[in-house]
Each structure stands twice: as C-alpha cells, then as structure tokens.
C-alpha cells in the first residue's frame, strides 16, 4: 500500500501498519499526536517530514530515505530492528536507542544522546553532533564519519572505526575490543579505563590520553600536544612523533620519536620507554 502527499498529526496515525510505502508525507500539525508508525513492520519512508515525537518505535524492517526529523521529533527510533537510513537529517534528541541491525549512510545527525544501547550499526559518509554518542553500544562499523562530541563511545564493545575524524573529549572510556584506523582523534582524556583498544595509523591530540588502559596498542601513530600520557596503562606503542610527556605507564613497551619529559616516580611502573635518541 502506498500513502503519498498526506499530512498526519493525530495520535498513532498509522499504528501497526504492515508493508506500507510512505512518500512525501508530513507528520506535523496542531493535534500534536505521538507514535505515528509504532508497532509497524516492513515500512518504507521517502521524502517525508517528521515534526512529532516517537514516530518509529518497535518497527521491524524500516527504510528511510531523503527525509527530515526536526528538533521536535524526539526519540524518533527506539526498540526497532532491521533499519536502513540514507540521506536523512536526524535532528531530534535521543534519535536511536535499543535498536539493532542499523545502516546509516550520508546522514546529518544533530542529536544529544544518540545511539545508546544499539547492537550492530554500520555508519558511512555521515556527520554527527552529539554530546553522549553511541554509549553502551556494540559491533559498530564506522567509515568516513565526522563527529563533534563530548563523551563519545563510552562502554562500547567489539567495534571498528576507519578514516574518521572525532573532535570529542572523554572518548572510548571503558571501551573493550575496539580498533581505530587511519583516523584523527582530537580531545582530552582519551580512552581511560579501556581494554584491548588498538589505534593504527592515527593522529591523537590532547591532554592526558590513554591512562588506566589494559592491552592498549598504538601502531604507527602521531601524538600531538599529548602530555601526561599512558599513566597506569599496560601498553605496546610505536609513536612516530614527539610526545610532550609520559607518566608512569605500568607495563609494556613504548617507542617514541622523541620525548620532552618522562615521569617515572611510581616504583611499580615497569614499562620500557625508548626514543630514537636512545
């Protein structure tokens, strides 16, 4: 069934729909209704405008293309599964939560608390502005994603990021089994308390990165303006740039081009730190 060029503002306007194609419709109006497509399945949405709350909860099988979710479209997708979103603006708070099997391509995301507790999400060629981004999510595959965040990727697991740019502090706290490749990470206090995190061919900038880590690896990375790095961390690192300072890494081996200051005043710190100068 195809619905085209209509406006819906009532409560649960298309509740429980199955096999529906929604084209060039608006979910907006004075009735200010919620949950337009809740509990639906096999839904295709194209060129639609969402300006009301909670439109896509408990949906199984969902495609969204060329659409817009405004700031008033709060908590747009919760508890939904099998989702593909392309060329869409997602500008409402808490836009994706407790969902699984999600693909996002070419999207513009402006959404505090985006992507909490999501399992299996592929995101490519997209941008995001989000304060708490992807918290407690798993099996993320990101490529060519630009993020402006604050407390990003906290408690995530089993994820890979490639060719991304992240401007965010406190990123990857408590993350486990994560690989970041060919990316730029600008921020503060990177990846504290993480476990089995790998940075490969990355540029890392900011104060006090990579402290209290277990199983940390850096492969062919640049570290710029990084001071008090690696405190209390178990680390294997190959750093091809100067580092401002390293403080009390607990174990492992760090190779660095040059080092302005090495602070080893903890008697339990046993990491080997080498520079090109010897």
Backbone torsions as a table, in degrees:
resi	resn	phi	psi	omega
1	UNK	NA	136.4	-179.9
2	UNK	-113.0	130.9	172.9
3	UNK	-117.0	127.5	-172.5
4	UNK	-139.0	141.0	171.1
5	UNK	57.1	43.5	177.1
6	UNK	-122.2	162.1	176.8
7	UNK	-120.3	134.5	-179.3
8	UNK	-127.1	128.2	175.2
9	UNK	-131.9	0.2	-177.0
10	UNK	-82.3	164.0	177.7
11	UNK	-62.7	130.4	176.2
12	UNK	50.1	51.0	-171.8
13	UNK	-57.5	-40.9	-178.2
14	UNK	-124.4	38.3	-174.9
15	UNK	-58.6	134.9	173.8
16	UNK	70.1	21.0	-179.7
17	UNK	-69.8	152.4	178.5
18	UNK	-134.3	133.7	177.0
19	UNK	61.6	41.2	-172.9
20	UNK	-103.6	137.0	170.9
21	UNK	-107.6	121.6	-177.5
22	UNK	-113.1	117.1	-173.6
23	UNK	-123.8	128.5	172.0
24	UNK	50.7	45.2	178.3
25	UNK	-108.0	159.9	177.9
26	UNK	-120.3	131.6	172.9
27	UNK	-107.9	91.2	-168.5
28	UNK	-168.2	154.6	174.1
29	UNK	142.1	173.9	-171.3
30	UNK	-67.2	-25.3	179.1
31	UNK	-68.4	-22.0	172.4
32	UNK	55.0	41.6	-177.5
33	UNK	-75.7	156.4	-178.3
34	UNK	-110.6	166.7	165.6
35	UNK	59.9	49.3	-171.8
36	UNK	-58.3	-42.7	-175.5
37	UNK	-120.4	28.8	-178.4
38	UNK	-61.3	143.8	175.7
39	UNK	61.5	31.4	179.1
40	UNK	-100.6	172.5	179.2
41	UNK	-147.8	151.1	179.2
42	UNK	51.0	61.7	-176.5
43	UNK	-108.8	133.3	174.8
44	UNK	-119.6	125.2	-177.0
45	UNK	-122.6	130.4	179.2
46	UNK	-140.7	133.9	174.7
47	UNK	54.8	46.4	-179.4
48	UNK	-112.1	160.4	-176.8
49	UNK	-121.7	119.9	-179.0
50	UNK	-112.7	117.4	-178.8
51	UNK	-129.1	16.7	-179.9
52	UNK	-125.9	163.2	-170.7
53	UNK	-79.2	151.1	166.2
54	UNK	53.4	44.2	-171.8
55	UNK	-72.0	-25.6	-166.9
56	UNK	-132.1	62.4	177.3
57	UNK	-98.2	141.8	175.6
58	UNK	55.7	43.8	177.4
59	UNK	-101.7	135.3	177.9
60	UNK	-114.5	114.5	-177.7
61	UNK	83.7	93.2	-172.5
62	UNK	-140.9	130.3	172.9
63	UNK	-122.2	130.0	178.1
64	UNK	-127.3	129.6	-177.2
65	UNK	-140.2	134.2	172.4
66	UNK	57.6	37.5	-173.8
67	UNK	-117.7	175.2	-178.6
68	UNK	-134.9	131.1	171.6
69	UNK	-115.6	117.8	-173.6
70	UNK	-82.6	179.3	176.1
71	UNK	-60.3	-27.8	-179.9
72	UNK	-82.4	-8.2	176.7
73	UNK	-87.2	75.5	-174.9
74	UNK	-76.9	144.3	173.6
75	UNK	47.6	56.2	-169.7
76	UNK	-65.8	-43.1	-175.9
77	UNK	-126.3	111.3	174.9
78	UNK	-131.8	143.9	173.3
79	UNK	57.0	32.2	-179.1
80	UNK	-111.9	157.3	-170.7
81	UNK	-143.8	143.0	-177.5
82	UNK	72.5	65.6	-170.5
83	UNK	-118.7	135.6	173.2
84	UNK	-130.1	119.8	-176.9
85	UNK	-124.3	125.3	179.5
86	UNK	-132.1	142.2	171.7
87	UNK	49.4	49.7	-174.3
88	UNK	-129.5	143.9	173.0
89	UNK	-90.7	124.3	178.9
90	UNK	-119.3	94.4	-168.9
91	UNK	-115.4	12.2	177.8
92	UNK	-98.5	149.9	-179.9
93	UNK	-62.5	144.5	175.6
94	UNK	57.1	49.4	-169.5
95	UNK	-72.4	-19.7	-176.7
96	UNK	-145.9	119.8	-178.3
97	UNK	-152.2	140.3	176.6
98	UNK	55.8	37.7	179.2
99	UNK	-110.7	170.1	178.0
100	UNK	-146.8	158.2	178.7
101	UNK	53.6	67.9	-174.7
102	UNK	-117.3	135.6	172.4
103	UNK	-122.6	126.4	179.9
104	UNK	-125.2	124.2	-177.5
105	UNK	-135.8	129.9	174.1
106	UNK	63.8	35.5	-175.4
107	UNK	-107.1	155.4	176.8
108	UNK	-112.7	110.2	-174.7
109	UNK	-109.8	124.0	170.4
110	UNK	-131.0	96.5	-166.3
111	UNK	-159.5	101.8	172.4
112	UNK	-57.9	142.6	177.9
113	UNK	61.5	42.7	-178.7
114	UNK	-82.5	138.2	167.3
115	UNK	74.4	35.4	178.9
116	UNK	-78.2	136.6	173.5
117	UNK	54.3	45.6	176.0
118	UNK	-100.7	139.4	179.5
119	UNK	-116.4	122.5	179.0
120	UNK	67.7	89.5	176.2
121	UNK	-134.1	128.1	172.3
122	UNK	-105.1	125.9	178.0
123	UNK	-128.8	126.6	180.0
124	UNK	-134.6	146.8	171.8
125	UNK	48.0	49.8	-177.6
126	UNK	-133.4	164.6	175.9
127	UNK	-127.2	151.0	-178.2
128	UNK	-143.7	140.3	168.0
129	UNK	-120.9	116.5	-172.7
130	UNK	-160.3	133.2	-177.9
131	UNK	-74.0	-52.0	176.0
132	UNK	-115.0	101.4	-168.7
133	UNK	-109.3	123.1	172.8
134	UNK	62.8	32.2	-177.9
135	UNK	-65.9	136.3	176.9
136	UNK	58.6	31.5	176.5
137	UNK	-100.3	165.2	-174.9
138	UNK	-140.1	156.2	177.0
139	UNK	54.9	57.7	177.2
140	UNK	-94.8	138.9	174.8
141	UNK	-130.1	102.3	-176.1
142	UNK	-113.5	137.3	175.1
143	UNK	-142.2	131.2	179.1
144	UNK	56.5	53.2	178.1
145	UNK	-115.2	133.6	176.8
146	UNK	-110.1	126.3	-176.4
147	UNK	-124.0	133.2	167.3
148	UNK	-113.7	104.0	-171.8
149	UNK	-137.5	-172.9	175.0
150	UNK	-126.5	-64.7	-175.4
151	UNK	-118.7	80.6	-165.2
152	UNK	-104.8	146.9	173.4
153	UNK	58.1	34.0	178.9
154	UNK	-77.9	134.2	177.8
155	UNK	65.0	22.0	177.2
156	UNK	-80.2	160.7	179.3
157	UNK	-137.7	155.6	166.5
158	UNK	51.1	59.9	-172.0
159	UNK	-135.9	156.0	179.1
160	UNK	-134.6	134.0	179.6
161	UNK	-126.0	129.9	-176.2
162	UNK	-133.0	132.9	174.0
163	UNK	55.6	48.3	-179.3
164	UNK	-114.5	161.0	173.0
165	UNK	-126.4	119.1	-177.7
166	UNK	-119.1	116.3	171.3
167	UNK	-104.5	98.3	-169.8
168	UNK	-166.6	137.7	175.3
169	UNK	-97.0	162.2	179.4
170	UNK	55.5	34.4	179.4
171	UNK	-79.5	148.6	174.2
172	UNK	62.3	26.8	174.8
173	UNK	-66.4	133.1	178.9
174	UNK	61.6	17.6	177.0
175	UNK	-69.2	150.3	179.2
176	UNK	-135.1	134.3	176.2
177	UNK	56.7	63.2	-177.0
178	UNK	-127.4	139.0	175.2
179	UNK	-122.8	131.7	177.2
180	UNK	-121.6	122.1	-175.2
181	UNK	-123.3	142.4	169.6
182	UNK	50.5	43.0	-173.0
183	UNK	-129.2	166.2	177.2
184	UNK	-118.6	127.8	179.7
185	UNK	-123.5	112.3	177.8
186	UNK	-108.1	126.2	179.1
187	UNK	167.9	-160.5	-178.6
188	UNK	-128.6	148.1	170.1
189	UNK	56.9	48.2	-175.3
190	UNK	-67.4	128.7	164.9
191	UNK	59.0	35.8	174.6
192	UNK	-64.0	144.2	175.5
193	UNK	63.4	20.7	179.6
194	UNK	-84.3	167.8	-178.1
195	UNK	-141.5	128.0	178.2
196	UNK	56.1	53.6	175.5
197	UNK	-107.5	135.8	-178.4
198	UNK	-121.2	130.5	170.3
199	UNK	-113.9	122.5	-176.6
200	UNK	-126.9	125.4	-180.0
201	UNK	55.5	42.8	-177.9
202	UNK	-110.8	158.0	168.5
203	UNK	-109.4	125.0	-177.3
204	UNK	-119.0	128.1	179.8
205	UNK	-129.5	142.4	172.9
206	UNK	126.6	163.0	-173.1
207	UNK	-75.8	147.2	171.4
208	UNK	49.0	55.4	179.5
209	UNK	-83.4	151.9	161.1
210	UNK	64.1	52.0	179.4
211	UNK	-106.2	150.0	177.4
212	UNK	60.4	34.1	-178.6
213	UNK	-95.1	154.9	172.0
214	UNK	-121.6	136.1	177.5
215	UNK	63.1	31.8	-178.0
216	UNK	-79.0	137.8	175.9
217	UNK	-132.4	135.3	170.7
218	UNK	-123.1	126.3	-177.7
219	UNK	-120.9	114.3	174.7
220	UNK	54.8	52.0	-176.8
221	UNK	-108.9	152.5	169.7
222	UNK	-98.7	139.9	174.1
223	UNK	-128.4	114.7	-176.0
224	UNK	-115.1	132.7	179.7
225	UNK	56.0	36.5	-179.2
226	UNK	-101.9	114.0	178.1
227	UNK	-117.8	157.5	178.6
228	UNK	53.4	43.0	-175.2
229	UNK	-79.2	151.0	167.3
230	UNK	67.7	19.6	-178.1
231	UNK	-60.4	128.5	176.4
232	UNK	62.5	25.6	-177.5
233	UNK	-104.6	147.4	167.4
234	UNK	-93.5	114.1	-165.2
235	UNK	-145.5	141.7	166.3
236	UNK	-119.9	117.6	-171.6
237	UNK	-139.0	138.7	171.8
238	UNK	-122.1	103.4	-172.9
239	UNK	-112.1	122.6	-172.1
240	UNK	-101.3	29.3	178.6
241	UNK	-145.0	166.4	171.7
242	UNK	-67.5	153.3	175.3
243	UNK	-125.0	139.2	-177.8
244	UNK	-64.6	-54.5	179.0
245	UNK	-157.4	150.4	174.8
246	UNK	-123.8	135.0	-175.5
247	UNK	-128.0	116.0	168.0
248	UNK	47.0	51.6	170.3
249	UNK	-64.9	138.3	-167.8
250	UNK	-78.5	-38.3	-177.3
251	UNK	-160.4	165.1	178.9
252	UNK	106.1	-151.1	-176.4
253	UNK	-147.7	133.1	178.4
254	UNK	-124.0	123.5	172.8
255	UNK	-108.6	128.4	-174.3
256	UNK	-138.8	146.4	-178.1
257	UNK	-59.8	-50.7	175.2
258	UNK	-156.3	162.4	-173.2
259	UNK	-143.6	124.5	179.6
260	UNK	-73.7	-37.3	-177.7
261	UNK	-150.0	131.9	171.8
262	UNK	-114.5	119.2	-179.5
263	UNK	-107.0	111.3	179.7
264	UNK	-129.4	72.2	-179.0
265	UNK	-108.9	12.0	174.4
266	UNK	-104.1	117.3	-176.1
267	UNK	-63.1	-17.4	-179.7
268	UNK	-89.9	-6.0	179.2
269	UNK	-78.2	121.3	-174.4
270	UNK	-125.6	9.4	179.8
271	UNK	-64.3	141.5	175.8
272	UNK	-90.3	125.3	-179.5
273	UNK	-116.8	122.8	-177.9
274	UNK	-121.6	143.2	172.7
275	UNK	-119.6	164.9	179.3
276	UNK	-64.0	-28.6	179.4
277	UNK	-73.9	-16.4	179.9
278	UNK	90.8	NA	NA
